Amino acid sequence: MTFFEQQDHARRQTRTLVLLFALAVLAIVLAVNLGMALIAIWMQGQPWAGPHDYPRGFFFANTFITLGLIGGGTLIEMYNLRDGGDAVARMAGGTIVASNTHDGRKRRLLNVVEEMALASGIACPRVYVLEREDAINAFAAGYNANEAVLAVTRGALERLTRDELQGVIGHEFSHILNGDMRLNVRLIGVLFGMQMVAGFGRQMMDVSMGAGDSGQGNGKSTPLHLVFLVTGAMLFMIGYLGIFFGRIIKSAVSRQREFLADASAIQFTRNPDGIGQALRKIGGLNRPGFAGVYILHPNAEHLSHLFLSAARPNLLAGWFATHPPLRERLHRIYGRDVGMLDAPEMAAEENFQFPTAPELLPDLPYVAAGFAAADADMQAASAAIIETAARAYGHGALDGIRLAPAIDQAAHEPRAATAIVYALLLDPDAQQGEQQAALRTHLPQQAEQVALLAAAIWQLSPHARLPLLDLAMPALRQLAADERALLLANVDKLIAADKRMSLSEFVLQTVLARRLDMHAGRAVPVKFLSLQELRPECASLFSLASYVAAPLLQLPAATLFMRSAAACTQLALSEQDLVDVQILRFSKIKAALDRANQLAPLAKPALIKALIAVVSEHDALPLGVADLLRAICAALEAPMPNVVAAMYTESGWPEV
């Protein structure tokens, strides 16, 4: 099943979730009304004579209050989860891993996550560690790939080899790519709302206990505190229907996705033993007298559907289980029955130290004025990340690349990473031009740092530019909201300084805006079901791709535009629909991308296929075109197609 089919499947599962939620709410409302009716009869102390015995609006009030509790609880929890994956990770007791950490195990974890992010062409997630959990487990959370987080237990860091950890991270990346995370976060809010009735009942019981006999009636009526106690107990018991229905809903939407994620982990890592042996070690921990197989945090049950394996013991065996049995998952991986493995704590890795250089800038100790020879281990670690991306993208030019120490270190420091962004924007052929003047005007304190990093970046292959930006993304996302807004504003000023926009500037600005602006990570609603509803926007995007490819392929833009039109016959475009290059502005393209991102998942592949069609099967895909398509895929929140990844060349940056 493709990425887009999985996205569509996730949307259909969301509709299933809504239906199950509605049925659960209906059952709870009916149960509350029945319980309150019985309590009303008990309070009257006489036989029931018929419906007219109940006060006017009795059932309406019961229904209104019940729906208010469930709906209000859901909205409150969804508001608490407005930060997406970060809020979920904190709810589980996670501690964020600093991108410049020196801890050996955490450094290994970050390297594995960075490799997987670069290889899959998505923004590198923030990483959390559940420090108090000895179990081997992990989860991914967030509303979309641009703001995803990964959380890993301390037990996974201490008990898994690098290959096994890579298998676990590959499993979680499947949840990121397949649209599972948004559904999981919504499910947290829904389950919380369904349990609000039980919480309200518990509060009534507490009030009744504190009231004592102060509510005693006149001898004929039932004591008020007793009414509160009985009503609270009834609501508390009915409220636990929420847990029952929550188990059903979680099992309905969770179990099959784990099989897919296991298969995806093997596909990503090309190593079935990675995820396989991690699952075998999880099974090996499930032995008498050892509690380390389960998550101990109080919110574990609330978040159980997110985890790699069962967070708590399953109720009624497999009936309401959120995860398939480990043995069944292992049988699908290996094609046979395999045994479990012991999971002893492994020896701690040596702490990682960023290399130093002899000359340091006064206020920026992490940036070297001169680049000394890098430590061999550090270079190997940096190279592994970039070369993994190179293999995934087909970048032969990246083989053997080594990042200078200052670049590698700056990419992991939040504020130094902003200097990398500015350095990527500088034109090496115009060192004393308008951009340099704008840099000195708007960023006087960083100007020297940016110049030094730019000099090092210009020595890299052009293929390394966007992977380097991806490498810096976790550090950039640690910036406060106002700092990110300032970064984007400064990017706009540097781009506008020379009164033109190059393709590299467009690509960088598009990727940065999608991943760092104030709306990054927000759930985007589906508003358009087909490309026909976005005919003008598609014409603008096809025109942009054609103008970029024309000088590189030495063909007329109109010819390339018609290639895209032929690949998307449902739009019935002609040469007259080619947008004039003079009116093809960034604002027009940005608006087109924003609207295209609201397409239904199954409508996006046709758009991407048509954009790729500007290059025929007989042409090599120039680097400039590939990076444009990469930026468009980032704007559409879709992974980069393999055909784009495999066709990179050494072409330069044309201007549009």
Secondary structure, DSSP 4 states (H G I P E B T S, - for coil): --HHHHHHHHHHHHHHHHHHHHHHHHHHHHHHHHHHHHHHHHHHTS----GGGSPTTHHHHHHHHHHHHHHHHHHHHHHHTTTTHHHHHHHTT-EEPPTT---HHHHHHHHHHHHHHHHHTSPPPEEEEETT--S--EEEE-SSGGG-EEEEEHHHHHH--HHHHHHHHHHHHHHHHTTHHHHHHHHHHHHHHHTHHHHHHHHHHHHHHHHTTTT--SSSSPPHHHHHHHHHHHHHHHHTHHHHHHHHHHHHHHHHHHHHHHHHHHHHHS-HHHHHHHHHHHHHH-STT--TTS--STTTTTTGGGBSS-SSPPTTTTTT-SS--HHHHHHHHHSS-------PPPPPPPPP-----S-EETTEEEEESS-PPPPHHHHHHHHHHHHHHHHHHT-GGGTT----HHHHHHTTSHHHHHHHHHHHHS-TT-TTSHHHHHHHHH-TTTHHHHHHHHHHHTTS-GGGHHHHHHHHHHHHTTS-HHHHHHHHHHHHHHHHTTT--BHHHHHHHHHHHHHHSTTTTPPPPP-BSSGGGGHHHHHHHHHHHHHHHHHHHTS-HHHHHHHHHHH-GGG---GGGSPPGGG--HHHHHHHHHHHTTB-GGGHHHHHHHHHTTS-TTS---HHHHHHHHHHHHHTT-PPPHHHHTT-------B-
